[in-house]
Amino acid sequence: MSRMEHLIHLAKDKKFKKILEFQQPCVLEKRNNIHLHLCNAIMSQQLSTKVADVFQRRFLELYKGKVPTAKQIAGTPFEALRSIGLSNAKANYVLNVSRFFIDEKITDARLHKMSNEELIKYLSQIKGVGQWTVEMILMFSFGREDIFAIDDLGIQQAICTLYKIDATDRKAMKQQMLKISSKWSPYRTYACRYLWGWKDK
């Protein structure tokens, strides 16, 4: 796929076209060390990007800046995870992820072969990992092109602002979001990335 293809498609939406004009073209990446990205996504929940970056840096410092294996994370004392500022719940969830990857003998290659739906169902079994968390790693670690994070607050705020949607009726708001975003398919991940970029300007 050419890099321009998603831009041409998204620009058909006149309102969306306006927010594309001020941003660099987005490139999706496929990454490995999925266990680590999942831990990072958990640590980032309900935090600004700046604060999330601080937590991720502190987390890696526990392992001398090197990428920790699932086994190393699982062997990290609970107090050490708390000491970098994680809540009790988040510290437990990080350990849950690591144990799940060890118990299930998960490899990155196996995960990359799974469909979006399979990954959401499989990884949501982990206590502390919900659909939003899996959607984030589908976008940022698996490089999947057509993920729409409907429950993400930043996406909700950006769409409500751009399309003048009333957010008081949550159900109606989500229906309108789905209707608008259906036009962006099969490039909804890119759309979300541009919406975040626009909102953070």
N, C-alpha and C positions, 0 to 999 in steps of 0.2 A: 504493500500500500504506500502510495506517495504521501509525504508529510502533508501535502496541501489538500489531500482529499477530504479529511475531516473538516478543515477550515471552510472549504467550498460548501460542504453540506450544512454546517452550522450557520453559515452566513446567509442562508436562504431565509432564516428567521430574522426579520428586520431589526427587532429589538435586540436580539442576541448579537447581531453584527456589530452594534455600537460598542459592546464590551470587548470584542475581539481586536478592535483597532489599536488598543493601547497595550497589548500584551505580546510577548514573544510566543512563537508557536510551541505548543506543548509536545514533549516526546515522552512516550511511556517506556518503562524499562522492566525487564524480567530480572529478578534478583534471586539469589539463593540465601541460605540461612533464614528460612521462613520462620523458624521458632523464635529467632531474635526479633524479626519484624512484628511478629504477633505480640511479643512482650512489649515492644515499643508502642504498638497501637493501644495496648491496655494502659500503659503509663500515660499516654496522651489523652485519654478520655476526659472530656469536659475541661480541657486546659487550652490555653492559647498556644500557638505554634512556638512562641519564644520560650514559654515556661516548659513546654514538652521537650524542647531541645536541651534545656538545662538538665532535666531528669535523665534523658538518654545519655548525655555526656557523663553524668555522675555514675550512671549504671555501668557504662563501659570502663570507667576508672576502677570499679571493683575488680575488674579482670585485667588491670594494667593496660587498658586501651585496646586489648586484642578482642576479637570476636569470640565470645564464650560458646561452648557447645551446650546442648540441652543438659548434658550430664553435669557440667560445671555450674550451670544456673541452679539445677535441682539440688546441688550440694552447697549452695550459698546459705549461710545462716539467716533465718528470718530477721534477726536484729540488724544484720548488715543491709538488708533491703529497706528496712524501716529507717535506717540511719541516713539514707539518701533523700528521705522526705516522702517516701511512698506511704499511703494509708495502709492499715492492716489488711483491708480487702484487696487492694491492688497488689500488695506483697504476696498474698496468698494466691491470687490469680496468676501471677508470674510463675510461681512454683507449680501451679496446676498445669500450665502450658508445657513446662519442661518435662514434667512427669508423664504427661500424655504422649509427648513425642518419643520418650524413652520406651514406655509401655507398648506403644503401637509400632515401634521400630520404623518411624517415619523417615523417609528420605525426601529431599527437595524434588528429585526427578519424579517420584510417584505423585506428589502433590501437583506438579506442573501439568501432569497428564489428565487431571480431573477437571470436570466441567465446573462452571460457576455454582450451579445448584448443588452439585455433589460436595464442593468445598464448603459452602455455607452450612449444609446439613452435617457434614463430618466434623468440622472445627467448632461448630456451635455446641457440640457435646461437652466441650470443656467448660467447667464452671468459671464464669467471669468473661466468657467470650460470647458475645451476642452477634446478631446479624450485622450491625453497624461496624463492629470490629473486623469481621471477615470482609465486608465490603471495602474497608480501607486498605486491607492488604491485597485484595483482588485488584484494586486500582494501582497501588504504589509498589507492590512487590511481584505480582503476577503479570502486570501489564495488560490486563483484560480491558478491552476497548468500550464495552457497552454496559457499564455498571452505573446505576443511579441510586445515590444515597439519600433516599427520601426522608429518613429520620435525622439527617445531619442538620443541626441548627443553623450553621452557616449557609448551607444550600437553601434551606427554607427562607431565611432572611433575605438572601440575594434574589431569589425568584420572586418573593412577595414585593420587594422594592422595584425590581425591573418590570414586572408585569402588573403592578398595582393590585395585588391580591390582598384581601382582608384576611388576616391571620387569626381572627377571634374564633371562627368556627374551624377547628382543626381538621375535621373530617372533610369538609368542603374544600379547604385549602389543599389537602393532600390529593384530592380528586383533580383539582385544577393543575397541580404540579405534575401529576401523571399524564394528563392530557397534553400539557405544554411539552414535557420531556419526550413524549412519544415521537415528536417531530425530529428530535435530535438523534434518535436511534439510527444506525448502530454505533454511534460515537458518543454515548452519554457520559462515559468516563472523562473524555476531553471536556465536555460541556461543564461537568462538575469542577474540573481543575480551573477552567476559565472563570467560573462563577466565584470560586474561592479567591482567585487572584484579583478579580475586580472588587470584591467586597473588602479585601485587605488593603486596597490602595489608599 
